[in-house]
């Protein structure tokens, strides 16, 4: 009886061990299938060709040094032993700062810095020294047009990188290198964001615009404040085109203006994230990343956030003569700049839920406002009547 009981226990133990092994094998096969599926998606659907470009941050260099791994382990993960590896100046500077300020053992940190210096070092194009996170965000870009893999162990942070489905993330899970999997929803976003969209045209006619009360109100404000310029319909690029005209279209074509403004929002998201509103009530889950993708597309309509970002990026003051009943003039001052480089003058006419910006010019000493004996920014009733005539 004892022998039979022992045999039963042995069989039960073997069965449990076998089930655990099968579970691990199935989990490993599931992970491998998802990994290959994600890698194939990036390779075939989003055109990540070989040789691959892999940008490593300081945390990944530290992980490799700590666990005695090499860049070949990353090559094996992405099935490409011809991959090119690089990092940025800001990443190395940040690692050196941690090395100097860290009070514990520094052997692994020192080794990780040595490894960072063995790969190609990309010179940062931004003027000021910024964090490694912002530097990598800037180098890769919102659309990841250079098709870069980003290797970082800071998984879950850096939302503009980690949550961007156009950027494949090489990270660490349960101590092992993994390629971050994409959900079905993320794949749909990646395909949609990577496809070109036509520039949206105005649905208004010139006649509808000229017959609108906003058009007449804006003309009166031109006279009152002493401005001259065309009030015309445009496409979704009308705001960046107006800014381009003010800056000089030969030096700043509207495509370059848009890219510069988006870069400003991308690098200084803390200034703009709370200002962004979803486009509709149905878009309550709209994220800041989705706003950036929409804003960066050719033909995307501009609004007050992009105007403020333009003022900040170019270090200029932007004056907007508005057609709305609530406010006649909007001033956008550059953040942290005491003396703006210049003043840009735009008009804004809103008609039937469309907003159109145009470049205008200030006429010196030819405004009704300049002859007012009282401050028109704090108008008395008779001055309000004067403007509304």
C-alpha positions in Angstrom: 0.0 0.0 0.0 2.8 2.4 0.9 4.6 1.6 -2.4 1.3 2.2 -4.4 0.8 5.5 -2.5 4.4 6.6 -3.2 3.9 5.7 -6.9 0.7 7.7 -7.1 2.4 10.7 -5.5 5.3 10.4 -7.9 3.0 10.2 -10.9 1.0 13.2 -9.6 4.3 15.1 -9.1 5.4 14.3 -12.6 2.1 15.3 -14.0 2.2 18.6 -12.2 5.8 19.2 -13.5 4.7 18.3 -17.0 1.7 20.7 -16.8 4.0 23.5 -15.6 6.4 22.8 -18.4 3.6 22.7 -21.0 2.2 26.0 -19.6 5.6 27.7 -19.9 6.1 26.3 -23.4 2.7 27.5 -24.5 3.4 30.9 -23.0 6.7 31.0 -24.7 5.2 30.0 -28.0 2.5 32.7 -27.6 5.1 35.3 -26.8 7.2 34.2 -29.8 4.2 34.3 -32.1 3.2 37.8 -31.0 6.8 39.0 -31.3 7.2 37.7 -34.8 3.8 39.1 -35.7 4.7 42.6 -34.4 8.1 42.5 -36.1 6.5 41.4 -39.4 4.0 44.3 -39.1 6.8 46.8 -38.8 8.8 45.3 -41.6 6.1 44.7 -44.2 3.3 47.1 -43.4 5.3 50.1 -42.1 8.4 49.5 -44.3 11.1 49.1 -41.6 13.8 47.8 -44.0 17.2 46.2 -43.2 19.7 47.3 -42.1 17.7 48.5 -39.1 18.5 51.7 -37.2 18.4 51.3 -33.4 18.6 54.3 -31.0 19.6 53.3 -27.5 19.0 55.4 -24.4 21.0 55.3 -21.2 18.7 52.8 -19.4 19.3 50.3 -22.2 23.1 50.7 -22.1 22.9 50.2 -18.3 20.8 47.0 -18.7 23.2 45.5 -21.2 26.2 46.3 -19.0 24.5 45.0 -15.8 23.5 41.6 -17.4 26.6 41.1 -19.5 24.7 41.3 -22.8 25.9 42.8 -26.1 24.3 44.5 -29.0 24.1 41.1 -30.7 21.3 40.2 -28.4 19.3 43.1 -29.8 20.2 42.0 -33.3 18.9 38.5 -32.5 15.7 40.0 -31.2 14.9 42.0 -34.4 16.4 39.3 -36.7 18.9 41.7 -38.2 22.7 41.3 -37.6 23.4 44.2 -40.0 21.6 46.7 -37.7 23.2 50.2 -37.0 23.3 51.4 -33.4 23.5 55.0 -32.3 22.7 57.3 -29.4 22.6 61.1 -28.9 24.8 63.7 -27.2 22.1 64.4 -24.6 21.9 60.7 -23.7 25.6 60.5 -23.0 25.6 63.8 -21.1 22.8 62.6 -18.9 24.6 59.3 -18.2 27.7 61.3 -17.3 25.7 63.5 -14.9 24.3 60.5 -13.1 27.8 59.0 -12.9 29.1 62.2 -11.2 26.1 62.5 -8.8 25.7 58.8 -7.9 27.1 57.9 -4.5 26.9 54.1 -4.8 29.2 51.7 -6.7 29.9 53.1 -10.2 31.4 50.1 -12.0 28.2 49.3 -14.1 27.5 53.0 -14.8 31.1 53.4 -16.0 30.8 50.4 -18.2 27.5 51.6 -19.7 29.0 55.0 -20.5 31.9 53.2 -22.3 29.4 51.2 -24.3 27.5 54.3 -25.2 30.7 55.8 -26.6 31.3 52.9 -28.9 28.2 53.4 -31.0 27.6 56.3 -33.5 26.9 59.5 -31.7 24.3 61.7 -33.3 24.8 65.5 -32.8 21.7 67.1 -31.4 20.2 69.9 -33.6 18.3 71.7 -30.9 19.9 74.8 -29.5 19.5 74.2 -25.8 20.5 71.2 -23.7 17.4 69.2 -22.9 16.6 65.8 -21.3 17.4 62.6 -23.0 13.7 61.9 -23.3 13.0 65.1 -25.2 16.2 64.7 -27.3 15.1 61.2 -28.5 11.6 62.5 -29.1 13.1 65.2 -31.3 15.5 62.9 -33.2 12.9 60.3 -33.9 10.1 62.7 -34.6 6.3 62.2 -34.4 6.1 60.2 -37.7 9.4 58.3 -37.2 10.2 58.9 -40.9 13.7 57.4 -40.6 12.2 54.1 -39.3 14.0 53.9 -36.0 13.8 51.2 -33.3 14.1 52.8 -29.9 15.7 50.7 -27.2 14.8 51.7 -23.6 13.9 50.1 -20.3 11.8 53.0 -19.3 8.6 51.2 -20.4 5.4 53.0 -19.5 7.0 56.4 -19.3 7.8 58.8 -22.2 4.2 58.7 -23.6 5.2 60.6 -26.8 7.6 57.7 -27.6 6.2 54.6 -25.8 2.6 55.2 -26.8 3.4 56.1 -30.5 2.6 52.9 -32.6 4.9 54.2 -35.4 7.9 53.7 -33.1 8.9 50.1 -32.3 10.1 49.8 -28.7 12.8 47.4 -27.7 12.4 47.0 -23.9 12.7 44.6 -21.0 10.1 42.3 -19.6 10.7 39.9 -16.8 14.4 40.5 -17.2 14.5 39.6 -20.9 14.8 41.8 -24.0 11.4 42.0 -25.9 9.9 43.9 -28.7 6.8 45.7 -27.4 3.7 44.1 -28.9 1.0 46.2 -30.6 -2.7 45.7 -30.0 -5.2 45.6 -32.8 -6.3 49.2 -32.1 -2.6 50.4 -32.1 -2.1 48.8 -35.5 -5.1 50.5 -36.9 -3.8 53.8 -35.6 -0.3 53.2 -37.0 -1.8 52.4 -40.5 -4.0 55.5 -40.4 -1.4 57.9 -39.1 1.2 56.7 -41.6 -1.1 57.2 -44.6 -1.4 60.5 -46.4 -4.6 62.5 -46.2 -5.8 65.1 -48.7 -5.7 68.8 -47.7 -9.2 69.9 -46.6 -10.6 72.7 -48.7 -13.1 75.3 -47.5 -16.7 74.5 -47.9 -17.6 78.2 -48.1 -17.9 80.4 -51.2 -16.5 83.9 -51.5 -20.1 85.2 -51.7 -21.1 83.5 -48.5 -18.0 85.0 -46.8 -18.6 88.5 -48.0 -22.3 88.4 -47.0 -21.5 87.3 -43.5 -21.6 89.7 -40.5 -18.2 88.5 -39.5 -16.7 89.8 -42.7 -18.2 93.2 -42.2 -17.2 93.3 -38.6 -13.6 92.4 -39.4 -13.4 95.2 -42.1 -14.6 97.7 -39.5 -11.9 96.5 -37.1 -9.3 96.9 -39.8 -10.3 100.6 -40.0 -10.5 101.0 -36.3 -7.1 99.6 -35.5 -5.4 100.7 -38.7 -4.7 97.5 -40.6 -4.9 96.5 -44.2 -5.0 93.1 -45.9 -7.1 90.6 -47.8 -9.8 88.6 -46.2 -9.8 85.4 -48.2 -10.8 81.8 -47.9 -8.1 79.2 -47.7 -7.5 75.5 -47.1 -6.4 73.9 -43.8 -2.9 75.4 -44.3 -4.2 79.0 -44.0 -2.7 79.7 -40.6 0.8 78.5 -41.3 0.6 80.2 -44.7 -0.2 83.5 -43.0 2.7 83.1 -40.6 4.9 82.2 -43.5 4.0 85.5 -45.3 4.8 87.4 -42.1 8.2 85.7 -41.6 9.2 85.7 -45.3 8.0 82.8 -47.5 11.4 82.3 -49.1 13.0 81.6 -45.8 10.0 80.0 -44.1 7.7 78.2 -46.5 4.5 77.0 -44.8 5.6 73.4 -44.6 8.7 74.5 -42.7 6.6 76.7 -40.4 4.3 73.8 -39.5 7.2 71.4 -38.8 8.8 74.1 -36.6 5.6 74.6 -34.6 5.0 70.9 -34.2 8.5 70.5 -33.0 8.0 73.2 -30.4 4.9 71.5 -29.1 6.6 68.1 -29.1 9.7 69.3 -27.1 7.7 71.5 -24.7 4.6 69.4 -24.2 4.2 70.6 -20.6 3.3 74.1 -21.9 0.5 73.0 -24.2 -0.9 69.6 -23.0 -3.5 71.2 -20.8 -4.6 73.6 -23.5 -5.6 71.0 -26.0 -9.3 70.1 -26.2 -10.8 67.2 -28.1 -12.3 68.0 -31.5 -15.8 66.9 -30.4 -17.7 65.4 -27.4 -17.4 62.0 -29.0 -13.6 62.3 -28.8 -13.3 62.3 -25.0 -10.5 59.7 -25.1 -8.5 61.9 -27.5 -4.9 62.0 -26.4 -2.2 64.7 -26.7 -0.3 62.3 -29.0 -3.4 62.2 -31.3 -3.5 66.0 -31.3 0.1 66.1 -32.4 -0.5 63.7 -35.2 -3.5 65.7 -36.4 -1.6 69.0 -36.1 1.4 67.8 -37.9 -0.5 66.7 -41.0 -0.4 68.9 -44.1 -3.7 70.8 -44.3 -4.5 70.5 -40.6 -6.4 73.6 -39.5 -4.6 75.9 -37.0 -6.1 77.2 -33.7 -5.0 79.1 -30.6 -2.6 76.4 -29.4 -0.6 76.5 -32.6 -0.6 80.3 -32.6 0.9 80.3 -29.1 3.4 77.6 -30.1 4.4 79.7 -33.1 4.9 82.7 -30.9 7.1 80.6 -28.5 9.0 78.9 -31.3 9.9 82.0 -33.3 10.1 84.2 -30.2 7.7 86.8 -31.7 4.6 88.5 -30.6 1.5 87.6 -32.7 -1.4 90.1 -33.0 -4.6 88.7 -34.3 -7.5 91.0 -35.4 -10.5 88.8 -34.9 -14.0 88.9 -36.4 -15.8 87.4 -33.3 -18.2 89.5 -31.3 -16.6 88.6 -28.0 -13.0 89.9 -28.6 -11.5 92.1 -31.3 -7.8 91.6 -30.7 -5.8 88.6 -29.4 -2.2 89.0 -28.4 0.2 85.9 -28.2 3.4 86.6 -26.3 6.4 84.2 -26.5 6.9 82.3 -23.3 9.9 83.4 -21.3 11.0 86.1 -23.7 11.0 89.6 -22.5 11.7 91.3 -25.8 10.1 89.6 -28.8 12.2 89.6 -32.0 9.3 91.1 -34.1 5.5 91.4 -34.3 3.5 89.2 -36.7 0.0 90.6 -37.7 -2.8 88.2 -38.7 -6.5 88.4 -39.2 -9.0 85.8 -38.3 -12.5 85.5 -39.7 -14.9 82.8 -38.5 -17.9 81.9 -40.6 -20.1 78.9 -40.5 -17.7 77.0 -38.2 -14.7 77.6 -40.4 -11.8 79.8 -39.3 -9.5 81.5 -41.8 -6.3 83.3 -41.1 -4.7 85.9 -43.4 -1.5 88.0 -43.3 -2.2 91.7 -42.7 -0.1 94.9 -42.4 -0.2 97.7 -39.8 -0.6 101.2 -41.2 1.3 103.7 -39.0 -0.8 106.5 -37.5 -3.8 105.7 -39.5 -6.1 104.0 -37.0 -9.2 105.4 -35.3 -7.9 103.8 -32.1 -4.8 106.0 -32.2 -6.9 109.1 -32.1 -9.1 108.0 -29.2 -8.7 110.2 -26.0 -9.5 107.2 -23.8 -8.0 103.7 -23.7 -9.9 101.6 -26.2 -8.8 98.4 -24.4 -11.1 99.5 -21.6 -13.9 101.2 -23.7 -16.6 103.4 -22.3 -20.1 102.9 -23.7 -19.8 105.6 -26.4 -16.5 104.0 -27.6 -18.2 100.5 -27.8 -20.9 102.1 -29.9 -18.3 103.7 -32.1 -16.6 100.3 -32.8 -19.9 98.6 -33.5 -21.1 101.1 -36.1 
